[in-house]
Structure formats: C-alpha cells, structure tokens
Amino acid sequence: MMVMGEMWSQVGSVIASVMFAYAMFQQYFPYDLRRYLSKYTNKIVSFVYPYIHITFHEYSGDRFKRSEVYLAIQTYLSANSSTRAKRLKAHDIKDSKSLVLSLDDNEEVTDEFEGVKLWWTSYKNVPKNNSFSWYPNSDEKRYYTLTFHRSHRDLITSSYLNHLVKEGKGIAIKNRQRKLYTNGSNDTWYGGSRTKWSHVLFEHPASFGTLAMDPKKKQEIINDLVKFKKGKEYYAKIGKAWKRGYLLYGPPGTGKSTMISAMANFLDYDVYDLELTAVKDNTELRKLLIDTSNKSIIVIEDIDCSLDLTGQRKKEKEKDEGEEQSKDPLRKKAEEEYKNKSKVTLSGLLNFIDGIWSACGGERIIVFTTNYVDKLDPALIRRGRMDKHIELSYCCFEAFKVLAKNYLDVESHDLFSTIERLLGETDMTPADVAETLMPKSDDEDADVCLKNLAEAIEKAKEDAIRKKAEEEEEKLKKEEEAKLKAEEEEKIKAEKEKLEREKESEGNSSKEDVKSNGILVKDLKEKGSVTT
C-alpha cells in the first residue's frame, strides 16, 4: 500500500510539473515561436497518430450567416445518433412536429457508414471576457468535430459527407413546421446575425380551397406557383436568380393577407414579414435579405405606406440659423426623430428585389401589397421585379359561392339569384360578405345568414346611392360656391378698375388745369399785367 501511495504521489507531481511547464510555455514564449513548435510537433505526431479530424463551425467567416452544413449535421445526428449518446439537449417542440433531441456540449457519439466507424463530438467555446454583458453567450462558438481513421479518407470525404448533408436536409424539411418571421430594430441585434429575425409558429389555416376569388384566376395563380417551385433548372438555364415577385393590390378587405397565407401553405414556405420602418439603412436591409432562408416568402405589406420611396427626402437644415432656434426643444425633438428615421431608399429597395444581393439564396418569393397601386413608383413594380400583378377586388358571385360553402356548407339556395343580382350592382368586400355569412349564434342557420347578407347588400346599395347623391350635392354646392366666389372676385376687380380709371381721369384733369393756368400766367407776364 505504501508503494502504491508513493507511486500515485509521484504521478501527481509529474502531472503538476507538466501543467506548470505548459502554462509557463503559453505565458512567456513568443507566439511565433509557439506556432513554429506546434507546427512541427503536429507533423511528428501525425506519423504515429492514425486519425483525421474535420471541424464544422456553426458560423463561417465573419459570422455573417449560419452554416447550412452545420445545421444539416445537427439534424442528422439528432435523428440517427442521439439514441447512443448519454447527454442530450431537448429543443422546444414548437420548432418541430416532434420533440427534437441533440448532442449536449462536449458530448461524443459514434456513427457507422459502410462498415466504417466514425466519432462525432459537439464542442462549445466561450471566449474569456471580463466585461459585463446582458447577453454573455452572444459570442460563444459551437462546432462539431468528425474523427475517423486515415485509411478511410476517400470514402468519408467523397461519399459520407455528401450523404450526411443530404440526409440532414431531408430530415429537417420533413420535421419542420412553417414559421412566421419579423424583423426588429437594429438595437435588438445581438451576437452577430442571430436575432435579426424573430419568429413564431405559422399556423394560419388559409388555403386556395377556402380563398374567395374567381376560380379561373385562382387556378392561374396555382399554376404559376407550381411552375416556379419546379423551375430550379429552368431559372439556371436562362441565367436568372430563382425568385419571383408578386404584387397584390386592391381595396382593403379583399384578401391580400389571406392570399399570402394560402401561398405559404400551398408551397410549404416560411414567411418573412419585413417591416421597412424598423430598418436603419440599405446595408441593414441587405443583411436581412442574406439572413432569410430558401423556400420562403418575403412580404412587405402596404408598401405605399411603409416609407417615402420617391427619394424626395427632407434635407437637414443648415446649422447657422440662429442660436434661439437651435435651442428650441420642439425643434431639437424633430431633428432627433429625423436622425432616427429609416434611411432606406428606393434604390436600396430595388437592389434588394433584383440586384446582385437578391441572388444570395434561391427559391424565394417577394410579395408587395398595396391599396393604391397608382401611388407606387413604376420602377418598383415593373416586370422583372414584380413579375405577376394580381388585382383582388370586390366580392363577385363566384367568390360568394366559395364563402357560402366554407361558412354555411351550402352550395345552392333560393336566395343565390337575388344575391348574384345585388353583388353585380353593389361593391362589397369579401371580408364584409364573410362576416355577414358567419353565424352569430346556434339559432342562426343558413336561411337566416343568407337573408341577412341579402339585406346587408341591399343596405350597402342604398348607402352607396345616398353617398353618391350626397357627393353630387356637395359637388354642386362647391361649384355654386366657386361660381359665386368668382363673380364676387370679378365684381371686386371691376370696382378696382373703375376706381383706377376715375383716379386716372382726375389726374389728367388736374394736369390740364395746371397747364392752362401756366399758359394764362405766361400771357399775362408778356402783357405786363402780372408783376412780381
């Protein structure tokens, strides 16, 4: 026992000495010398060490974008190797159709491919930083390390890695659920690009089957989407980025947002709701584009209201306007608001849609919505940027039949002919029709709801006639007021002209009197009748 105790004591002393020597080496030896020694030490070890290591980092380069290969490895290991790991991490179920398990930090797991054994290890490095931060983990670096025998180098690099990435992406697509993303202010961007977009689960139930619009137009849109989704090789052949722009325009309540949800559910794409007013400038707009995934729909709703995109921005006033004005608190507040205002320009948005940066990624759809298409700059909505223009107008009879089927499960009724006639005479949005058709209690059946709709359309028709009459009356009133005003101005003008003529006439008379008096005095002087 004494001999064993002395032996362990000596081993402990040796380990402590080695650790001390290594610490001194790291602390006091110059970096260039340490790098030189490390380089040749690794070469010597490689002659006797038979294994090869490959590292896959979560972020590559300057952490501008998360590595797709890293995500594929994470998904693959979660599905295929997690059953053999001892320490696992459970991820939120909302991000997947099933509970997702992945390797915990610094955990190792084995995998096998064509009889070859491999080892995967998950690592996390947190940089030493003495400064305090509310987000201490924002700079942590995660990576996977693959270890295998060097005799299997060709098999691993040529076959296994491709197989792993393909399988990982397939599993991710199979398990994922659609997400709805939104961008926040740049003040909330922490840790590289990880929080540019925040998301919730996209659970909107809209589909083209429940969309209230003309069936022919609906089928045309579906065919266009199917053609786009299958068009990877075609877009590559014609030399265009694999993206497509849709402009949805029409009055409020005509189903523009519902159309976007139906497109996302049909294509199985994520939705990125881009709030332009929260984007500081064109550079941040590009970063947001880079951080969107493939198979996604990028939406800018009410594009005519989002920003002043005409380029006619108010310029900052000169600083030499006076000391009193510069001290005005209201003026300072206005200047501060202007400085914080989004500086996204029309040029920046155009480059976002179809510039060089738009080719970073593929299989993306960009959708603009607006209530007033005439307000948009023609350069923004031309073909090639907004490739397909879709007008969503007031409810027609075909759209009504879809709503009646959805809300009341009715395909024909005695009131259908009346409603068809009324819809042809009156403008009513699908949103208003749907709200009227929806039963408000268990006592309301299809007959009651359809009757209510007919009465609502009739009332809308009467309101429209009355409004039109009031507008005509107001128009006539304004015309009459304008006419009276013009007559009054003409009368005042005539009075002024009369006064000016009278003044001019009086002036001429005075001049004639003076002239006559002058001649008379001259004559008298010549006759000697006037003495000075």
C-alpha positions as CSV (number, residue, x, y, z in Angstrom):
1,M,0.0,0.0,0.0
2,M,2.8,2.4,0.8
3,V,4.5,1.7,-2.5
4,M,1.2,2.3,-4.4
5,G,0.7,5.5,-2.5
6,E,4.2,6.7,-3.3
7,M,3.7,5.9,-6.9
8,W,0.4,7.9,-7.2
9,S,2.1,10.7,-5.4
10,Q,4.9,10.7,-7.9
11,V,2.4,10.6,-10.8
12,G,0.6,13.6,-9.4
13,S,3.9,15.5,-9.0
14,V,4.8,14.8,-12.6
15,I,1.4,15.9,-13.9
16,A,1.6,19.1,-11.9
17,S,5.1,19.8,-13.2
18,V,3.9,19.2,-16.8
19,M,0.9,21.5,-16.3
20,F,3.2,24.2,-14.8
21,A,5.7,23.9,-17.6
22,Y,2.9,24.2,-20.2
23,A,1.4,27.2,-18.5
24,M,4.8,28.9,-18.5
25,F,5.3,28.0,-22.1
26,Q,1.9,29.6,-23.1
27,Q,2.5,32.6,-21.0
28,Y,6.1,33.6,-21.7
29,F,7.1,32.1,-25.0
30,P,6.6,34.4,-28.0
31,Y,3.6,33.5,-30.2
32,D,5.6,33.0,-33.4
33,L,7.9,30.5,-31.5
34,R,4.9,28.6,-30.1
35,R,3.3,28.4,-33.5
36,Y,6.6,27.1,-35.0
37,L,6.9,24.4,-32.3
38,S,3.3,23.5,-32.6
39,K,3.5,23.1,-36.4
40,Y,6.4,20.7,-36.2
41,T,5.0,18.8,-33.2
42,N,1.8,18.1,-35.1
43,K,3.9,16.8,-38.0
44,I,5.8,14.4,-35.8
45,V,2.6,13.2,-34.1
46,S,0.9,12.7,-37.5
47,F,3.4,10.0,-38.3
48,V,2.2,7.8,-35.4
49,Y,-1.4,9.1,-34.9
50,P,-3.6,7.3,-37.4
51,Y,-6.8,9.5,-37.1
52,I,-8.0,12.5,-39.0
53,H,-10.2,15.3,-37.6
54,I,-12.6,17.5,-39.6
55,T,-14.2,20.5,-37.9
56,F,-17.6,22.1,-38.9
57,H,-18.2,25.5,-37.3
58,E,-21.7,26.9,-36.7
59,Y,-20.7,30.2,-38.3
60,S,-18.2,30.6,-41.0
61,G,-16.1,33.6,-42.0
62,D,-17.2,36.7,-40.1
63,R,-20.3,35.0,-38.7
64,F,-22.4,36.7,-41.3
65,K,-24.6,33.7,-41.9
66,R,-25.2,30.4,-40.1
67,S,-23.7,27.4,-41.8
68,E,-26.2,25.2,-43.6
69,V,-23.8,22.2,-43.3
70,Y,-23.7,22.6,-39.5
71,L,-27.5,22.6,-39.3
72,A,-27.6,19.5,-41.5
73,I,-25.1,17.7,-39.3
74,Q,-27.1,18.7,-36.2
75,T,-30.3,17.4,-37.7
76,Y,-28.7,14.2,-38.9
77,L,-27.0,13.4,-35.5
78,S,-30.3,14.2,-33.7
79,A,-32.2,11.6,-35.8
80,N,-29.5,8.9,-36.2
81,S,-27.1,9.0,-33.3
82,S,-28.9,10.6,-30.3
83,T,-30.1,7.2,-29.1
84,R,-26.5,6.2,-28.4
85,A,-25.5,9.5,-26.6
86,K,-25.5,9.8,-22.8
87,R,-26.1,13.5,-22.5
88,L,-28.7,15.2,-24.8
89,K,-30.4,18.6,-25.1
90,A,-34.1,18.8,-25.7
91,H,-35.4,21.6,-28.0
92,D,-38.7,23.4,-28.0
93,I,-41.4,21.4,-29.5
94,K,-42.8,24.4,-31.3
95,D,-40.0,24.3,-33.8
96,S,-40.8,20.8,-34.9
97,K,-43.6,18.3,-35.3
98,S,-41.9,16.2,-32.6
99,L,-39.5,16.7,-29.7
100,V,-36.0,17.4,-31.1
101,L,-33.0,15.9,-29.2
102,S,-29.4,16.9,-30.0
103,L,-26.0,16.3,-28.5
104,D,-25.1,18.2,-25.4
105,D,-22.0,20.3,-25.4
106,N,-18.7,18.3,-25.3
107,E,-20.6,15.0,-25.9
108,E,-19.2,12.3,-28.2
109,V,-21.3,9.8,-30.2
110,T,-20.4,7.1,-32.8
111,D,-21.8,6.6,-36.3
112,E,-21.2,3.9,-38.9
113,F,-21.1,4.2,-42.7
114,E,-20.5,1.2,-45.0
115,G,-18.8,-0.7,-42.1
116,V,-16.6,2.2,-41.1
117,K,-16.8,3.6,-37.6
118,L,-16.7,7.3,-37.0
119,W,-16.8,9.6,-34.0
120,W,-18.7,12.9,-33.7
121,T,-18.1,15.4,-30.9
122,S,-20.0,18.5,-30.1
123,Y,-18.0,21.5,-28.7
124,K,-18.7,24.9,-27.4
125,N,-16.1,27.6,-26.7
126,V,-16.9,30.7,-24.7
127,P,-14.3,33.4,-25.1
128,K,-12.8,34.8,-21.9
129,N,-14.3,38.3,-21.5
130,N,-14.1,40.2,-18.2
131,S,-16.6,42.8,-19.3
132,F,-20.2,42.6,-18.2
133,S,-22.9,42.0,-20.7
134,W,-26.6,41.3,-20.6
135,Y,-26.0,38.8,-23.4
136,P,-22.9,36.9,-22.1
137,N,-23.3,34.0,-24.6
138,S,-23.7,36.1,-27.7
139,D,-20.1,35.3,-28.8
140,E,-19.9,31.7,-28.0
141,K,-18.7,29.4,-30.8
142,R,-20.1,26.0,-31.4
143,Y,-18.7,23.3,-33.7
144,Y,-18.7,19.6,-34.5
145,T,-15.6,17.5,-34.9
146,L,-15.6,14.3,-37.0
147,T,-12.9,11.8,-36.3
148,F,-12.1,8.7,-38.5
149,H,-9.1,6.5,-39.4
150,R,-7.0,8.0,-42.2
151,S,-7.3,4.8,-44.3
152,H,-10.9,5.8,-45.0
153,R,-10.2,9.4,-46.1
154,D,-11.6,8.9,-49.6
155,L,-14.8,7.2,-48.5
156,I,-15.6,9.8,-45.9
157,T,-14.8,12.9,-48.0
158,S,-16.3,11.7,-51.2
159,S,-19.4,9.8,-50.1
160,Y,-20.2,10.0,-46.3
161,L,-20.2,13.8,-46.0
162,N,-22.5,14.2,-49.1
163,H,-24.8,11.5,-47.7
164,L,-24.9,13.2,-44.3
165,V,-25.7,16.6,-45.6
166,K,-28.4,15.3,-48.0
167,E,-30.0,13.2,-45.2
168,G,-29.9,16.0,-42.7
169,K,-31.6,18.5,-45.0
170,G,-34.2,15.9,-45.9
171,I,-35.0,15.2,-42.2
172,A,-35.2,18.9,-41.5
173,I,-37.7,19.5,-44.3
174,K,-39.8,16.5,-43.1
175,N,-39.9,17.6,-39.5
176,R,-40.1,21.3,-39.6
177,Q,-43.2,23.5,-39.4
178,R,-43.6,26.8,-41.2
179,K,-42.5,29.9,-39.3
180,L,-43.6,33.5,-39.4
181,Y,-40.6,35.8,-39.0
182,T,-40.5,39.5,-38.3
183,N,-37.5,41.9,-38.1
184,G,-36.9,44.2,-35.1
185,S,-35.0,47.4,-34.6
186,N,-31.2,47.1,-35.2
187,D,-30.8,47.9,-31.4
188,T,-32.0,44.3,-30.7
189,W,-29.4,42.6,-32.9
190,Y,-27.0,40.8,-30.6
191,G,-24.4,38.2,-31.2
192,G,-23.7,38.5,-34.9
193,S,-26.8,37.8,-37.0
194,R,-28.7,35.5,-34.7
195,T,-31.5,37.9,-33.7
196,K,-32.1,39.9,-36.9
197,W,-35.3,37.8,-37.3
198,S,-37.5,36.6,-34.5
199,H,-40.2,34.0,-35.2
200,V,-43.4,32.3,-34.1
201,L,-45.1,29.2,-35.4
202,F,-47.0,29.9,-38.6
203,E,-50.5,28.4,-38.1
204,H,-52.7,30.3,-40.5
205,P,-55.2,27.8,-41.9
206,A,-55.9,29.6,-45.2
207,S,-55.7,27.6,-48.4
208,F,-56.6,28.1,-52.0
209,G,-59.7,25.9,-51.4
210,T,-61.1,28.4,-48.9
211,L,-59.9,31.6,-50.8
212,A,-62.8,33.6,-52.0
213,M,-62.0,34.6,-55.6
214,D,-62.7,33.7,-59.2
215,P,-61.9,30.0,-59.8
216,K,-60.1,30.7,-63.1
217,K,-57.9,33.4,-61.6
218,K,-57.2,31.2,-58.6
219,Q,-56.1,28.3,-60.8
220,E,-53.9,30.6,-62.8
221,I,-52.1,31.6,-59.6
222,I,-51.7,28.0,-58.5
223,N,-50.2,27.0,-61.9
224,D,-47.8,29.9,-61.7
225,L,-46.6,28.8,-58.2
226,V,-46.2,25.2,-59.3
227,K,-44.2,26.2,-62.3
228,F,-41.9,28.4,-60.1
229,K,-41.4,25.7,-57.5
230,K,-40.2,23.2,-60.1
231,G,-38.2,25.8,-62.0
232,K,-34.7,25.5,-60.5
233,E,-33.0,24.1,-63.6
234,Y,-35.1,26.5,-65.9
235,Y,-34.0,29.6,-64.0
236,A,-30.4,28.4,-64.1
237,K,-30.7,27.9,-67.8
238,I,-32.0,31.4,-68.5
239,G,-29.5,33.0,-66.2
240,K,-31.9,34.4,-63.6
241,A,-32.0,34.2,-59.8
242,W,-34.5,31.7,-58.7
243,K,-37.1,34.1,-57.3
244,R,-40.4,35.6,-58.3
245,G,-42.2,38.8,-57.4
246,Y,-46.0,39.2,-56.8
247,L,-47.9,42.5,-56.5
248,L,-51.2,42.1,-54.7
249,Y,-53.4,45.3,-54.9
250,G,-57.0,46.2,-54.3
251,P,-59.2,47.8,-51.7
252,P,-58.9,46.9,-48.0
253,G,-60.7,43.7,-47.0
254,T,-60.2,42.0,-50.4
255,G,-58.0,39.1,-49.1
256,K,-54.4,40.2,-49.8
257,S,-53.0,38.9,-46.5
258,T,-55.1,35.7,-46.8
259,M,-53.7,35.2,-50.3
260,I,-50.1,35.3,-48.8
261,S,-51.0,32.7,-46.2
262,A,-52.6,30.4,-48.8
263,M,-49.4,30.7,-50.9
264,A,-47.2,29.8,-47.9
265,N,-49.4,26.8,-47.0
266,F,-49.5,25.6,-50.6
267,L,-45.8,25.8,-51.2
268,D,-44.8,24.9,-47.6
269,Y,-42.6,28.0,-47.3
270,D,-41.7,30.2,-44.3
271,V,-43.0,33.8,-44.3
272,Y,-40.8,36.8,-43.5
273,D,-42.8,39.9,-42.7
274,L,-40.4,42.7,-43.4
275,E,-41.1,46.0,-41.6
276,L,-39.2,48.6,-43.5
277,T,-39.6,51.3,-41.0
278,A,-37.6,49.3,-38.5
279,V,-34.6,49.0,-41.0
280,K,-32.0,51.7,-40.4
281,D,-30.5,51.8,-43.9
282,N,-29.8,49.9,-47.1
283,T,-26.9,48.0,-45.5
284,E,-29.1,46.5,-42.9
285,L,-31.7,45.7,-45.5
286,R,-29.1,43.6,-47.3
287,K,-28.2,41.8,-44.1
288,L,-31.8,40.9,-43.5
289,L,-32.1,39.5,-47.0
290,I,-28.9,37.4,-46.5
291,D,-30.4,36.0,-43.3
292,T,-33.6,34.7,-44.9
293,S,-33.8,31.0,-45.7
294,N,-34.5,29.4,-49.0
295,K,-38.1,28.2,-49.6
296,S,-39.5,31.4,-48.2
297,I,-41.9,34.3,-48.9
298,I,-40.7,37.8,-48.1
299,V,-43.6,40.1,-47.6
300,I,-43.8,43.9,-47.5
301,E,-47.4,44.9,-46.7
302,D,-48.8,48.3,-47.6
303,I,-45.6,49.2,-49.5
304,D,-47.1,52.6,-50.3
305,C,-47.3,53.5,-46.6
306,S,-44.1,51.8,-45.4
307,L,-41.6,54.6,-46.4
308,D,-41.2,57.6,-48.6
309,L,-39.6,55.7,-51.5
310,T,-39.7,58.6,-54.0
311,G,-36.2,59.8,-53.0
312,Q,-37.7,63.2,-52.1
313,R,-36.5,63.2,-48.5
314,K,-36.4,66.2,-46.4
315,K,-32.9,67.5,-46.1
316,E,-31.4,68.6,-42.9
317,K,-31.4,72.4,-42.3
318,E,-28.2,74.4,-42.1
319,K,-26.7,74.8,-38.7
320,D,-26.3,78.6,-38.9
321,E,-30.0,79.5,-38.5
322,G,-29.6,81.3,-35.2
323,E,-28.9,80.5,-31.6
324,E,-32.5,80.9,-30.4
325,Q,-33.9,78.4,-33.0
326,S,-31.2,75.9,-32.2
327,K,-32.2,75.9,-28.5
328,D,-35.9,75.3,-29.3
329,P,-36.9,71.9,-27.6
330,L,-39.5,71.2,-30.2
331,R,-37.0,71.8,-33.0
332,K,-34.5,69.5,-31.3
333,K,-37.0,66.7,-30.9
334,A,-38.0,66.9,-34.5
335,E,-34.3,66.8,-35.5
336,E,-33.8,63.7,-33.3
337,E,-36.7,62.0,-34.8
338,Y,-35.3,62.7,-38.3
339,K,-32.0,61.2,-37.3
340,N,-33.7,58.0,-36.1
341,K,-35.8,57.7,-39.2
342,S,-35.2,54.8,-41.6
343,K,-32.8,55.8,-44.4
344,V,-33.9,53.0,-46.7
345,T,-34.1,54.5,-50.3
346,L,-35.9,53.4,-53.4
347,S,-32.5,52.4,-54.9
348,G,-31.8,50.2,-51.9
349,L,-35.1,48.5,-52.1
350,L,-34.7,47.9,-55.9
351,N,-31.4,46.3,-55.3
352,F,-33.0,44.2,-52.5
353,I,-35.6,42.9,-55.0
354,D,-33.5,42.1,-58.1
355,G,-29.9,43.4,-57.5
356,I,-26.8,41.3,-57.1
357,W,-27.6,40.5,-53.5
358,S,-31.0,39.1,-54.4
359,A,-29.2,36.1,-55.9
360,C,-27.8,35.1,-52.5
361,G,-30.0,32.1,-52.0
362,G,-32.9,30.7,-54.1
363,E,-36.5,29.6,-54.2
364,R,-37.7,32.9,-52.8
365,I,-41.0,34.8,-53.5
366,I,-41.2,38.5,-52.8
367,V,-44.7,39.9,-52.3
368,F,-45.8,43.5,-52.1
369,T,-49.3,44.5,-51.1
370,T,-50.9,47.9,-51.6
371,N,-54.4,49.5,-51.5
372,Y,-53.3,52.2,-54.0
373,V,-51.2,50.8,-56.8
374,D,-51.1,54.2,-58.6
375,K,-49.0,55.7,-55.7
376,L,-46.1,53.3,-56.4
377,D,-43.1,54.2,-58.4
378,P,-43.2,52.5,-61.8
379,A,-39.6,51.3,-61.3
380,L,-40.6,49.4,-58.2
381,I,-43.4,47.3,-59.8
382,R,-42.2,46.8,-63.4
383,R,-41.9,43.2,-64.7
384,G,-38.8,41.5,-63.6
385,R,-39.3,42.9,-60.1
386,M,-43.0,42.3,-59.5
387,D,-43.4,39.7,-62.2
388,K,-47.1,39.0,-61.6
389,H,-49.7,41.6,-60.8
390,I,-52.8,40.3,-59.0
391,E,-55.8,42.5,-58.5
392,L,-58.0,41.5,-55.6
393,S,-61.3,43.4,-56.0
394,Y,-64.8,43.3,-54.5
395,C,-66.7,40.1,-54.0
396,C,-68.1,38.6,-57.1
397,F,-70.8,35.8,-57.2
398,E,-68.2,33.1,-57.7
399,A,-66.3,34.2,-54.6
400,F,-69.5,34.4,-52.7
401,K,-70.3,30.7,-53.5
402,V,-66.9,29.7,-52.1
403,L,-67.7,31.7,-48.9
404,A,-71.2,30.2,-48.7
405,K,-69.7,26.7,-48.9
406,N,-67.0,27.5,-46.3
407,Y,-69.2,29.2,-43.8
408,L,-72.6,27.6,-44.2
409,D,-71.8,24.4,-46.1
410,V,-74.4,25.5,-48.7
411,E,-73.9,25.1,-52.5
412,S,-77.3,26.3,-53.7
413,H,-80.2,28.3,-52.3
414,D,-83.2,30.2,-53.4
415,L,-81.6,33.5,-52.4
416,F,-78.5,32.9,-54.6
417,S,-80.1,34.6,-57.6
418,T,-81.0,37.6,-55.6
419,I,-77.5,37.8,-54.1
420,E,-76.0,37.4,-57.5
421,R,-78.0,40.4,-58.8
422,L,-77.2,42.5,-55.8
423,L,-73.5,41.8,-55.9
424,G,-73.5,42.8,-59.6
425,E,-75.0,46.2,-58.6
426,T,-73.0,46.9,-55.4
427,D,-69.4,46.9,-54.3
428,M,-68.9,44.7,-51.1
429,T,-65.6,43.3,-50.0
430,P,-65.1,39.5,-49.3
431,A,-64.3,40.4,-45.7
432,D,-67.7,42.1,-45.2
433,V,-69.5,39.2,-47.0
434,A,-67.8,36.6,-44.9
435,E,-68.6,38.4,-41.6
436,T,-72.2,38.7,-42.5
437,L,-72.4,35.0,-43.5
438,M,-70.8,33.8,-40.2
439,P,-73.5,32.6,-37.8
440,K,-73.5,34.6,-34.6
441,S,-75.4,32.1,-32.5
442,D,-76.7,28.5,-32.6
443,D,-80.1,29.8,-33.6
444,E,-78.9,31.2,-36.9
445,D,-79.0,28.7,-39.8
446,A,-78.1,29.1,-43.5
447,D,-81.5,30.7,-44.3
448,V,-81.1,33.4,-41.7
449,C,-77.5,34.1,-42.7
450,L,-78.2,34.4,-46.4
451,K,-81.2,36.6,-45.7
452,N,-79.0,38.8,-43.5
453,L,-76.5,39.0,-46.4
454,A,-79.1,40.0,-48.9
455,E,-80.4,42.7,-46.6
456,A,-76.8,43.9,-45.9
457,I,-76.0,44.1,-49.6
458,E,-79.3,46.0,-50.2
459,K,-78.5,48.4,-47.4
460,A,-75.0,48.8,-48.8
461,K,-76.5,49.6,-52.2
462,E,-78.8,52.2,-50.7
463,D,-75.9,53.7,-48.7
464,A,-73.9,53.9,-51.9
465,I,-76.7,55.6,-53.7
466,R,-77.2,58.0,-50.9
467,K,-73.5,58.7,-50.6
468,K,-73.3,59.3,-54.3
469,A,-76.2,61.7,-54.1
470,E,-74.6,63.5,-51.2
471,E,-71.3,63.7,-53.1
472,E,-73.1,65.1,-56.2
473,E,-74.9,67.6,-54.0
474,E,-71.6,68.5,-52.3
475,K,-70.0,68.8,-55.7
476,L,-72.8,71.1,-57.0
477,K,-72.6,73.1,-53.8
478,K,-68.9,73.6,-54.2
479,E,-69.3,74.5,-57.8
480,E,-72.0,77.1,-56.9
481,E,-69.8,78.5,-54.2
482,A,-66.9,78.6,-56.6
483,K,-69.1,80.4,-59.1
484,L,-70.3,82.9,-56.6
485,K,-66.8,83.5,-55.4
486,A,-65.6,84.0,-59.0
487,E,-68.5,86.5,-59.6
488,E,-67.6,88.3,-56.4
489,E,-63.9,88.5,-57.4
490,E,-64.9,89.7,-60.8
491,K,-67.1,92.4,-59.3
492,I,-64.4,93.5,-56.9
493,K,-62.0,93.5,-59.9
494,A,-64.4,95.7,-61.9
495,E,-64.8,98.1,-59.0
496,K,-61.0,98.4,-58.6
497,E,-60.6,99.1,-62.4
498,K,-63.4,101.7,-62.2
499,L,-61.7,103.5,-59.3
500,E,-58.3,103.3,-61.1
501,R,-60.0,104.9,-64.2
502,E,-61.5,107.6,-62.1
503,K,-58.2,108.4,-60.4
504,E,-56.5,108.5,-63.7
505,S,-59.2,110.8,-65.1
506,E,-58.9,113.1,-62.1
507,G,-55.2,113.2,-62.5
508,N,-55.4,114.1,-66.2
509,S,-57.9,116.9,-65.4
510,S,-55.6,118.4,-62.8
511,K,-52.7,118.3,-65.3
512,E,-54.9,120.2,-67.9
513,D,-55.8,122.8,-65.3
514,V,-52.2,123.3,-64.3
515,K,-51.2,123.6,-67.9
516,S,-54.0,126.1,-68.6
517,N,-53.1,128.2,-65.6
518,G,-49.4,128.2,-66.7
519,I,-50.3,129.4,-70.2
520,L,-52.5,132.2,-68.7
521,V,-49.8,133.4,-66.4
522,K,-47.3,133.4,-69.2
523,D,-49.6,135.5,-71.4
524,L,-50.2,138.0,-68.6
525,K,-46.5,138.3,-67.9
526,E,-45.9,139.1,-71.6
527,K,-48.6,141.8,-71.5
528,G,-47.2,143.3,-68.3
529,S,-50.3,142.6,-66.3
530,V,-48.6,140.5,-63.8
531,T,-45.8,141.9,-61.6
532,T,-43.5,140.0,-59.3
